[in-house]
Amino acid sequence: MRRDKRRKSFGLTVIVEDGKFEKAMRLFKKKVDDTGLLKEVRDREAYVKPTIRRKLAKNAARRRWQKYLESQTLPTKQY
């Protein structure tokens, strides 16, 4: 029986080369982060009402705006 080198797999896969498990694990974590899979799972853990979702988004926007304003101000004189 011959195995085809290109196996069909579902989901995220990483090939461990030369027994370098740590490197494969880093690559897998990077792939998971890039796809946003963990964020989606965390978002789906519990139902959030639309009003709460809007309130959270508004607060996040307010924090981003405050951070932007702080980065745009000139530093205080140190003399």
mmCIF file as gemmi writes it, N, C-alpha and C atoms, coordinates in Angstrom:
data_model
loop_
_atom_site.group_PDB
_atom_site.id
_atom_site.type_symbol
_atom_site.label_atom_id
_atom_site.label_alt_id
_atom_site.label_comp_id
_atom_site.label_asym_id
_atom_site.label_entity_id
_atom_site.label_seq_id
_atom_site.pdbx_PDB_ins_code
_atom_site.Cartn_x
_atom_site.Cartn_y
_atom_site.Cartn_z
_atom_site.occupancy
_atom_site.B_iso_or_equiv
_atom_site.pdbx_formal_charge
_atom_site.auth_seq_id
_atom_site.auth_asym_id
_atom_site.pdbx_PDB_model_num
ATOM 1 N N . MET Axp A 1 ? 0.831 -1.176 0 1 0 ? 1 A 1
ATOM 2 C CA . MET Axp A 1 ? 0 0 0 1 0 ? 1 A 1
ATOM 3 C C . MET Axp A 1 ? 0.884 1.251 0 1 0 ? 1 A 1
ATOM 4 N N . ARG Axp A 2 ? 0.622 2.157 -0.904 1 0 ? 2 A 1
ATOM 5 C CA . ARG Axp A 2 ? 1.401 3.386 -0.981 1 0 ? 2 A 1
ATOM 6 C C . ARG Axp A 2 ? 0.626 4.529 -0.374 1 0 ? 2 A 1
ATOM 7 N N . ARG Axp A 3 ? 1.339 5.356 0.31 1 0 ? 3 A 1
ATOM 8 C CA . ARG Axp A 3 ? 0.729 6.559 0.884 1 0 ? 3 A 1
ATOM 9 C C . ARG Axp A 3 ? 1.081 7.739 0.004 1 0 ? 3 A 1
ATOM 10 N N . ASP Axp A 4 ? 0.113 8.563 -0.239 1 0 ? 4 A 1
ATOM 11 C CA . ASP Axp A 4 ? 0.35 9.773 -1.005 1 0 ? 4 A 1
ATOM 12 C C . ASP Axp A 4 ? 1.001 10.803 -0.098 1 0 ? 4 A 1
ATOM 13 N N . LYS Axp A 5 ? 2.004 11.506 -0.604 1 0 ? 5 A 1
ATOM 14 C CA . LYS Axp A 5 ? 2.699 12.503 0.219 1 0 ? 5 A 1
ATOM 15 C C . LYS Axp A 5 ? 1.776 13.64 0.614 1 0 ? 5 A 1
ATOM 16 N N . ARG Axp A 6 ? 0.852 13.993 -0.26 1 0 ? 6 A 1
ATOM 17 C CA . ARG Axp A 6 ? -0.073 15.079 0.054 1 0 ? 6 A 1
ATOM 18 C C . ARG Axp A 6 ? -1.34 14.491 0.659 1 0 ? 6 A 1
ATOM 19 N N . ARG Axp A 7 ? -1.362 14.408 1.974 1 0 ? 7 A 1
ATOM 20 C CA . ARG Axp A 7 ? -2.545 13.893 2.662 1 0 ? 7 A 1
ATOM 21 C C . ARG Axp A 7 ? -3.585 14.984 2.771 1 0 ? 7 A 1
ATOM 22 N N . LYS Axp A 8 ? -4.819 14.605 2.637 1 0 ? 8 A 1
ATOM 23 C CA . LYS Axp A 8 ? -5.891 15.567 2.828 1 0 ? 8 A 1
ATOM 24 C C . LYS Axp A 8 ? -6.183 15.646 4.323 1 0 ? 8 A 1
ATOM 25 N N . SER Axp A 9 ? -6.14 16.847 4.838 1 0 ? 9 A 1
ATOM 26 C CA . SER Axp A 9 ? -6.411 17.033 6.256 1 0 ? 9 A 1
ATOM 27 C C . SER Axp A 9 ? -7.336 18.222 6.434 1 0 ? 9 A 1
ATOM 28 N N . PHE Axp A 10 ? -8.064 18.186 7.488 1 0 ? 10 A 1
ATOM 29 C CA . PHE Axp A 10 ? -8.996 19.259 7.788 1 0 ? 10 A 1
ATOM 30 C C . PHE Axp A 10 ? -8.46 20.054 8.964 1 0 ? 10 A 1
ATOM 31 N N . GLY Axp A 11 ? -8.664 21.357 8.927 1 0 ? 11 A 1
ATOM 32 C CA . GLY Axp A 11 ? -8.206 22.196 10.025 1 0 ? 11 A 1
ATOM 33 C C . GLY Axp A 11 ? -6.765 22.619 9.844 1 0 ? 11 A 1
ATOM 34 N N . LEU Axp A 12 ? -6.177 23.064 10.945 1 0 ? 12 A 1
ATOM 35 C CA . LEU Axp A 12 ? -4.802 23.541 10.921 1 0 ? 12 A 1
ATOM 36 C C . LEU Axp A 12 ? -3.843 22.384 11.173 1 0 ? 12 A 1
ATOM 37 N N . THR Axp A 13 ? -2.85 22.275 10.345 1 0 ? 13 A 1
ATOM 38 C CA . THR Axp A 13 ? -1.85 21.228 10.529 1 0 ? 13 A 1
ATOM 39 C C . THR Axp A 13 ? -0.463 21.826 10.416 1 0 ? 13 A 1
ATOM 40 N N . VAL Axp A 14 ? 0.46 21.226 11.152 1 0 ? 14 A 1
ATOM 41 C CA . VAL Axp A 14 ? 1.862 21.612 11.085 1 0 ? 14 A 1
ATOM 42 C C . VAL Axp A 14 ? 2.67 20.325 11.053 1 0 ? 14 A 1
ATOM 43 N N . ILE Axp A 15 ? 3.633 20.244 10.169 1 0 ? 15 A 1
ATOM 44 C CA . ILE Axp A 15 ? 4.462 19.052 10.045 1 0 ? 15 A 1
ATOM 45 C C . ILE Axp A 15 ? 5.697 19.214 10.922 1 0 ? 15 A 1
ATOM 46 N N . VAL Axp A 16 ? 5.969 18.207 11.76 1 0 ? 16 A 1
ATOM 47 C CA . VAL Axp A 16 ? 7.15 18.22 12.626 1 0 ? 16 A 1
ATOM 48 C C . VAL Axp A 16 ? 8.308 17.652 11.822 1 0 ? 16 A 1
ATOM 49 N N . GLU Axp A 17 ? 9.321 18.46 11.603 1 0 ? 17 A 1
ATOM 50 C CA . GLU Axp A 17 ? 10.478 18.03 10.829 1 0 ? 17 A 1
ATOM 51 C C . GLU Axp A 17 ? 11.659 17.773 11.755 1 0 ? 17 A 1
ATOM 52 N N . ASP Axp A 18 ? 12.306 16.661 11.565 1 0 ? 18 A 1
ATOM 53 C CA . ASP Axp A 18 ? 13.517 16.288 12.316 1 0 ? 18 A 1
ATOM 54 C C . ASP Axp A 18 ? 13.289 16.294 13.816 1 0 ? 18 A 1
ATOM 55 N N . GLY Axp A 19 ? 12.093 15.999 14.274 1 0 ? 19 A 1
ATOM 56 C CA . GLY Axp A 19 ? 11.813 15.932 15.704 1 0 ? 19 A 1
ATOM 57 C C . GLY Axp A 19 ? 11.824 17.274 16.399 1 0 ? 19 A 1
ATOM 58 N N . LYS Axp A 20 ? 11.682 18.354 15.665 1 0 ? 20 A 1
ATOM 59 C CA . LYS Axp A 20 ? 11.688 19.703 16.261 1 0 ? 20 A 1
ATOM 60 C C . LYS Axp A 20 ? 10.265 20.082 16.656 1 0 ? 20 A 1
ATOM 61 N N . PHE Axp A 21 ? 9.839 19.524 17.779 1 0 ? 21 A 1
ATOM 62 C CA . PHE Axp A 21 ? 8.472 19.736 18.243 1 0 ? 21 A 1
ATOM 63 C C . PHE Axp A 21 ? 8.23 21.178 18.656 1 0 ? 21 A 1
ATOM 64 N N . GLU Axp A 22 ? 9.203 21.794 19.322 1 0 ? 22 A 1
ATOM 65 C CA . GLU Axp A 22 ? 9.037 23.17 19.796 1 0 ? 22 A 1
ATOM 66 C C . GLU Axp A 22 ? 8.796 24.128 18.628 1 0 ? 22 A 1
ATOM 67 N N . LYS Axp A 23 ? 9.548 23.932 17.551 1 0 ? 23 A 1
ATOM 68 C CA . LYS Axp A 23 ? 9.383 24.787 16.379 1 0 ? 23 A 1
ATOM 69 C C . LYS Axp A 23 ? 8.003 24.576 15.763 1 0 ? 23 A 1
ATOM 70 N N . ALA Axp A 24 ? 7.574 23.325 15.691 1 0 ? 24 A 1
ATOM 71 C CA . ALA Axp A 24 ? 6.25 23.025 15.133 1 0 ? 24 A 1
ATOM 72 C C . ALA Axp A 24 ? 5.149 23.632 16 1 0 ? 24 A 1
ATOM 73 N N . MET Axp A 25 ? 5.349 23.594 17.31 1 0 ? 25 A 1
ATOM 74 C CA . MET Axp A 25 ? 4.353 24.161 18.222 1 0 ? 25 A 1
ATOM 75 C C . MET Axp A 25 ? 4.263 25.678 18.048 1 0 ? 25 A 1
ATOM 76 N N . ARG Axp A 26 ? 5.404 26.34 17.888 1 0 ? 26 A 1
ATOM 77 C CA . ARG Axp A 26 ? 5.404 27.789 17.648 1 0 ? 26 A 1
ATOM 78 C C . ARG Axp A 26 ? 4.665 28.121 16.35 1 0 ? 26 A 1
ATOM 79 N N . LEU Axp A 27 ? 4.931 27.339 15.306 1 0 ? 27 A 1
ATOM 80 C CA . LEU Axp A 27 ? 4.258 27.575 14.035 1 0 ? 27 A 1
ATOM 81 C C . LEU Axp A 27 ? 2.749 27.367 14.161 1 0 ? 27 A 1
ATOM 82 N N . PHE Axp A 28 ? 2.359 26.334 14.908 1 0 ? 28 A 1
ATOM 83 C CA . PHE Axp A 28 ? 0.936 26.07 15.098 1 0 ? 28 A 1
ATOM 84 C C . PHE Axp A 28 ? 0.265 27.208 15.855 1 0 ? 28 A 1
ATOM 85 N N . LYS Axp A 29 ? 0.902 27.68 16.917 1 0 ? 29 A 1
ATOM 86 C CA . LYS Axp A 29 ? 0.338 28.794 17.685 1 0 ? 29 A 1
ATOM 87 C C . LYS Axp A 29 ? 0.2 30.037 16.812 1 0 ? 29 A 1
ATOM 88 N N . LYS Axp A 30 ? 1.194 30.274 15.95 1 0 ? 30 A 1
ATOM 89 C CA . LYS Axp A 30 ? 1.132 31.43 15.061 1 0 ? 30 A 1
ATOM 90 C C . LYS Axp A 30 ? -0.028 31.295 14.077 1 0 ? 30 A 1
ATOM 91 N N . LYS Axp A 31 ? -0.228 30.099 13.54 1 0 ? 31 A 1
ATOM 92 C CA . LYS Axp A 31 ? -1.343 29.872 12.624 1 0 ? 31 A 1
ATOM 93 C C . LYS Axp A 31 ? -2.681 30.096 13.314 1 0 ? 31 A 1
ATOM 94 N N . VAL Axp A 32 ? -2.803 29.603 14.538 1 0 ? 32 A 1
ATOM 95 C CA . VAL Axp A 32 ? -4.051 29.77 15.285 1 0 ? 32 A 1
ATOM 96 C C . VAL Axp A 32 ? -4.302 31.248 15.554 1 0 ? 32 A 1
ATOM 97 N N . ASP Axp A 33 ? -3.264 31.987 15.929 1 0 ? 33 A 1
ATOM 98 C CA . ASP Axp A 33 ? -3.416 33.425 16.178 1 0 ? 33 A 1
ATOM 99 C C . ASP Axp A 33 ? -3.815 34.17 14.907 1 0 ? 33 A 1
ATOM 100 N N . ASP Axp A 34 ? -3.203 33.804 13.794 1 0 ? 34 A 1
ATOM 101 C CA . ASP Axp A 34 ? -3.489 34.492 12.534 1 0 ? 34 A 1
ATOM 102 C C . ASP Axp A 34 ? -4.92 34.262 12.063 1 0 ? 34 A 1
ATOM 103 N N . THR Axp A 35 ? -5.459 33.081 12.323 1 0 ? 35 A 1
ATOM 104 C CA . THR Axp A 35 ? -6.822 32.801 11.874 1 0 ? 35 A 1
ATOM 105 C C . THR Axp A 35 ? -7.869 33.408 12.796 1 0 ? 35 A 1
ATOM 106 N N . GLY Axp A 36 ? -7.486 33.746 14.028 1 0 ? 36 A 1
ATOM 107 C CA . GLY Axp A 36 ? -8.452 34.31 14.968 1 0 ? 36 A 1
ATOM 108 C C . GLY Axp A 36 ? -9.398 33.269 15.542 1 0 ? 36 A 1
ATOM 109 N N . LEU Axp A 37 ? -8.986 32.019 15.532 1 0 ? 37 A 1
ATOM 110 C CA . LEU Axp A 37 ? -9.835 30.927 15.977 1 0 ? 37 A 1
ATOM 111 C C . LEU Axp A 37 ? -10.147 31.02 17.468 1 0 ? 37 A 1
ATOM 112 N N . LEU Axp A 38 ? -9.145 31.297 18.294 1 0 ? 38 A 1
ATOM 113 C CA . LEU Axp A 38 ? -9.37 31.372 19.741 1 0 ? 38 A 1
ATOM 114 C C . LEU Axp A 38 ? -10.293 32.521 20.107 1 0 ? 38 A 1
ATOM 115 N N . LYS Axp A 39 ? -10.146 33.651 19.423 1 0 ? 39 A 1
ATOM 116 C CA . LYS Axp A 39 ? -11.016 34.795 19.705 1 0 ? 39 A 1
ATOM 117 C C . LYS Axp A 39 ? -12.467 34.444 19.404 1 0 ? 39 A 1
ATOM 118 N N . GLU Axp A 40 ? -12.676 33.748 18.299 1 0 ? 40 A 1
ATOM 119 C CA . GLU Axp A 40 ? -14.037 33.363 17.931 1 0 ? 40 A 1
ATOM 120 C C . GLU Axp A 40 ? -14.622 32.38 18.944 1 0 ? 40 A 1
ATOM 121 N N . VAL Axp A 41 ? -13.823 31.452 19.412 1 0 ? 41 A 1
ATOM 122 C CA . VAL Axp A 41 ? -14.297 30.484 20.406 1 0 ? 41 A 1
ATOM 123 C C . VAL Axp A 41 ? -14.657 31.194 21.705 1 0 ? 41 A 1
ATOM 124 N N . ARG Axp A 42 ? -13.821 32.13 22.121 1 0 ? 42 A 1
ATOM 125 C CA . ARG Axp A 42 ? -14.109 32.878 23.351 1 0 ? 42 A 1
ATOM 126 C C . ARG Axp A 42 ? -15.365 33.722 23.197 1 0 ? 42 A 1
ATOM 127 N N . ASP Axp A 43 ? -15.562 34.298 22.011 1 0 ? 43 A 1
ATOM 128 C CA . ASP Axp A 43 ? -16.758 35.108 21.78 1 0 ? 43 A 1
ATOM 129 C C . ASP Axp A 43 ? -18.019 34.269 21.823 1 0 ? 43 A 1
ATOM 130 N N . ARG Axp A 44 ? -17.929 33.024 21.412 1 0 ? 44 A 1
ATOM 131 C CA . ARG Axp A 44 ? -19.108 32.16 21.346 1 0 ? 44 A 1
ATOM 132 C C . ARG Axp A 44 ? -19.383 31.407 22.642 1 0 ? 44 A 1
ATOM 133 N N . GLU Axp A 45 ? -18.532 31.562 23.65 1 0 ? 45 A 1
ATOM 134 C CA . GLU Axp A 45 ? -18.728 30.829 24.905 1 0 ? 45 A 1
ATOM 135 C C . GLU Axp A 45 ? -20.045 31.194 25.569 1 0 ? 45 A 1
ATOM 136 N N . ALA Axp A 46 ? -20.397 32.45 25.547 1 0 ? 46 A 1
ATOM 137 C CA . ALA Axp A 46 ? -21.635 32.89 26.188 1 0 ? 46 A 1
ATOM 138 C C . ALA Axp A 46 ? -22.312 33.915 25.295 1 0 ? 46 A 1
ATOM 139 N N . TYR Axp A 47 ? -23.628 33.937 25.347 1 0 ? 47 A 1
ATOM 140 C CA . TYR Axp A 47 ? -24.384 34.891 24.548 1 0 ? 47 A 1
ATOM 141 C C . TYR Axp A 47 ? -24.274 36.268 25.173 1 0 ? 47 A 1
ATOM 142 N N . VAL Axp A 48 ? -24.005 37.254 24.343 1 0 ? 48 A 1
ATOM 143 C CA . VAL Axp A 48 ? -23.93 38.635 24.8 1 0 ? 48 A 1
ATOM 144 C C . VAL Axp A 48 ? -25.066 39.396 24.124 1 0 ? 48 A 1
ATOM 145 N N . LYS Axp A 49 ? -25.88 40.058 24.941 1 0 ? 49 A 1
ATOM 146 C CA . LYS Axp A 49 ? -27.005 40.803 24.389 1 0 ? 49 A 1
ATOM 147 C C . LYS Axp A 49 ? -26.494 41.924 23.483 1 0 ? 49 A 1
ATOM 148 N N . PRO Axp A 50 ? -27.295 42.285 22.484 1 0 ? 50 A 1
ATOM 149 C CA . PRO Axp A 50 ? -26.859 43.342 21.571 1 0 ? 50 A 1
ATOM 150 C C . PRO Axp A 50 ? -26.583 44.674 22.269 1 0 ? 50 A 1
ATOM 151 N N . THR Axp A 51 ? -27.359 45.009 23.31 1 0 ? 51 A 1
ATOM 152 C CA . THR Axp A 51 ? -27.114 46.269 24.006 1 0 ? 51 A 1
ATOM 153 C C . THR Axp A 51 ? -25.775 46.24 24.735 1 0 ? 51 A 1
ATOM 154 N N . ILE Axp A 52 ? -25.451 45.105 25.337 1 0 ? 52 A 1
ATOM 155 C CA . ILE Axp A 52 ? -24.156 44.968 26.027 1 0 ? 52 A 1
ATOM 156 C C . ILE Axp A 52 ? -23.025 45.021 25 1 0 ? 52 A 1
ATOM 157 N N . ARG Axp A 53 ? -23.228 44.381 23.856 1 0 ? 53 A 1
ATOM 158 C CA . ARG Axp A 53 ? -22.207 44.393 22.808 1 0 ? 53 A 1
ATOM 159 C C . ARG Axp A 53 ? -21.936 45.818 22.332 1 0 ? 53 A 1
ATOM 160 N N . ARG Axp A 54 ? -23.007 46.608 22.146 1 0 ? 54 A 1
ATOM 161 C CA . ARG Axp A 54 ? -22.827 48.011 21.727 1 0 ? 54 A 1
ATOM 162 C C . ARG Axp A 54 ? -22.098 48.804 22.805 1 0 ? 54 A 1
ATOM 163 N N . LYS Axp A 55 ? -22.462 48.555 24.072 1 0 ? 55 A 1
ATOM 164 C CA . LYS Axp A 55 ? -21.816 49.278 25.174 1 0 ? 55 A 1
ATOM 165 C C . LYS Axp A 55 ? -20.323 48.949 25.233 1 0 ? 55 A 1
ATOM 166 N N . LEU Axp A 56 ? -19.964 47.672 25.057 1 0 ? 56 A 1
ATOM 167 C CA . LEU Axp A 56 ? -18.558 47.275 25.071 1 0 ? 56 A 1
ATOM 168 C C . LEU Axp A 56 ? -17.798 47.901 23.9 1 0 ? 56 A 1
ATOM 169 N N . ALA Axp A 57 ? -18.434 47.92 22.734 1 0 ? 57 A 1
ATOM 170 C CA . ALA Axp A 57 ? -17.783 48.51 21.563 1 0 ? 57 A 1
ATOM 171 C C . ALA Axp A 57 ? -17.571 50.009 21.761 1 0 ? 57 A 1
ATOM 172 N N . LYS Axp A 58 ? -18.563 50.675 22.353 1 0 ? 58 A 1
ATOM 173 C CA . LYS Axp A 58 ? -18.444 52.109 22.593 1 0 ? 58 A 1
ATOM 174 C C . LYS Axp A 58 ? -17.318 52.407 23.585 1 0 ? 58 A 1
ATOM 175 N N . ASN Axp A 59 ? -17.219 51.609 24.643 1 0 ? 59 A 1
ATOM 176 C CA . ASN Axp A 59 ? -16.147 51.793 25.625 1 0 ? 59 A 1
ATOM 177 C C . ASN Axp A 59 ? -14.78 51.533 24.994 1 0 ? 59 A 1
ATOM 178 N N . ALA Axp A 60 ? -14.688 50.516 24.145 1 0 ? 60 A 1
ATOM 179 C CA . ALA Axp A 60 ? -13.425 50.22 23.48 1 0 ? 60 A 1
ATOM 180 C C . ALA Axp A 60 ? -13.02 51.374 22.562 1 0 ? 60 A 1
ATOM 181 N N . ALA Axp A 61 ? -13.998 51.943 21.86 1 0 ? 61 A 1
ATOM 182 C CA . ALA Axp A 61 ? -13.704 53.083 20.986 1 0 ? 61 A 1
ATOM 183 C C . ALA Axp A 61 ? -13.242 54.275 21.809 1 0 ? 61 A 1
ATOM 184 N N . ARG Axp A 62 ? -13.877 54.491 22.95 1 0 ? 62 A 1
ATOM 185 C CA . ARG Axp A 62 ? -13.483 55.596 23.825 1 0 ? 62 A 1
ATOM 186 C C . ARG Axp A 62 ? -12.048 55.411 24.318 1 0 ? 62 A 1
ATOM 187 N N . ARG Axp A 63 ? -11.687 54.178 24.697 1 0 ? 63 A 1
ATOM 188 C CA . ARG Axp A 63 ? -10.318 53.909 25.148 1 0 ? 63 A 1
ATOM 189 C C . ARG Axp A 63 ? -9.313 54.119 24.017 1 0 ? 63 A 1
ATOM 190 N N . ARG Axp A 64 ? -9.662 53.662 22.814 1 0 ? 64 A 1
ATOM 191 C CA . ARG Axp A 64 ? -8.765 53.876 21.671 1 0 ? 64 A 1
ATOM 192 C C . ARG Axp A 64 ? -8.567 55.357 21.402 1 0 ? 64 A 1
ATOM 193 N N . TRP Axp A 65 ? -9.634 56.139 21.495 1 0 ? 65 A 1
ATOM 194 C CA . TRP Axp A 65 ? -9.55 57.572 21.244 1 0 ? 65 A 1
ATOM 195 C C . TRP Axp A 65 ? -8.696 58.253 22.3 1 0 ? 65 A 1
ATOM 196 N N . GLN Axp A 66 ? -8.87 57.88 23.576 1 0 ? 66 A 1
ATOM 197 C CA . GLN Axp A 66 ? -8.048 58.46 24.639 1 0 ? 66 A 1
ATOM 198 C C . GLN Axp A 66 ? -6.572 58.112 24.434 1 0 ? 66 A 1
ATOM 199 N N . LYS Axp A 67 ? -6.297 56.878 24.044 1 0 ? 67 A 1
ATOM 200 C CA . LYS Axp A 67 ? -4.913 56.467 23.793 1 0 ? 67 A 1
ATOM 201 C C . LYS Axp A 67 ? -4.324 57.269 22.635 1 0 ? 67 A 1
ATOM 202 N N . TYR Axp A 68 ? -5.122 57.498 21.601 1 0 ? 68 A 1
ATOM 203 C CA . TYR Axp A 68 ? -4.671 58.288 20.461 1 0 ? 68 A 1
ATOM 204 C C . TYR Axp A 68 ? -4.367 59.722 20.889 1 0 ? 68 A 1
ATOM 205 N N . LEU Axp A 69 ? -5.259 60.332 21.688 1 0 ? 69 A 1
ATOM 206 C CA . LEU Axp A 69 ? -5.047 61.703 22.141 1 0 ? 69 A 1
ATOM 207 C C . LEU Axp A 69 ? -3.797 61.811 23.003 1 0 ? 69 A 1
ATOM 208 N N . GLU Axp A 70 ? -3.562 60.827 23.858 1 0 ? 70 A 1
ATOM 209 C CA . GLU Axp A 70 ? -2.366 60.856 24.699 1 0 ? 70 A 1
ATOM 210 C C . GLU Axp A 70 ? -1.102 60.764 23.856 1 0 ? 70 A 1
ATOM 211 N N . SER Axp A 71 ? -1.149 60.017 22.774 1 0 ? 71 A 1
ATOM 212 C CA . SER Axp A 71 ? 0.041 59.887 21.926 1 0 ? 71 A 1
ATOM 213 C C . SER Axp A 71 ? 0.288 61.155 21.114 1 0 ? 71 A 1
ATOM 214 N N . GLN Axp A 72 ? -0.727 61.989 20.918 1 0 ? 72 A 1
ATOM 215 C CA . GLN Axp A 72 ? -0.59 63.188 20.105 1 0 ? 72 A 1
ATOM 216 C C . GLN Axp A 72 ? -0.168 64.419 20.911 1 0 ? 72 A 1
ATOM 217 N N . THR Axp A 73 ? -0.201 64.356 22.24 1 0 ? 73 A 1
ATOM 218 C CA . THR Axp A 73 ? 0.153 65.522 23.041 1 0 ? 73 A 1
ATOM 219 C C . THR Axp A 73 ? 1.67 65.656 23.138 1 0 ? 73 A 1
ATOM 220 N N . LEU Axp A 74 ? 2.119 66.877 23.303 1 0 ? 74 A 1
ATOM 221 C CA . LEU Axp A 74 ? 3.537 67.14 23.447 1 0 ? 74 A 1
ATOM 222 C C . LEU Axp A 74 ? 3.987 66.792 24.86 1 0 ? 74 A 1
ATOM 223 N N . PRO Axp A 75 ? 5.21 66.343 25.012 1 0 ? 75 A 1
ATOM 224 C CA . PRO Axp A 75 ? 5.701 66.03 26.345 1 0 ? 75 A 1
ATOM 225 C C . PRO Axp A 75 ? 5.894 67.309 27.174 1 0 ? 75 A 1
ATOM 226 N N . THR Axp A 76 ? 5.807 67.18 28.486 1 0 ? 76 A 1
ATOM 227 C CA . THR Axp A 76 ? 5.983 68.333 29.356 1 0 ? 76 A 1
ATOM 228 C C . THR Axp A 76 ? 7.468 68.715 29.417 1 0 ? 76 A 1
ATOM 229 N N . LYS Axp A 77 ? 7.717 69.992 29.657 1 0 ? 77 A 1
ATOM 230 C CA . LYS Axp A 77 ? 9.092 70.461 29.738 1 0 ? 77 A 1
ATOM 231 C C . LYS Axp A 77 ? 9.718 69.945 31.029 1 0 ? 77 A 1
ATOM 232 N N . GLN Axp A 78 ? 10.95 69.51 30.962 1 0 ? 78 A 1
ATOM 233 C CA . GLN Axp A 78 ? 11.631 68.923 32.104 1 0 ? 78 A 1
ATOM 234 C C . GLN Axp A 78 ? 12.677 69.853 32.725 1 0 ? 78 A 1
ATOM 235 N N . TYR Axp A 79 ? 12.498 71.164 32.565 1 0 ? 79 A 1
ATOM 236 C CA . TYR Axp A 79 ? 13.489 72.062 33.169 1 0 ? 79 A 1
ATOM 237 C C . TYR Axp A 79 ? 12.878 72.978 34.163 1 0 ? 79 A 1
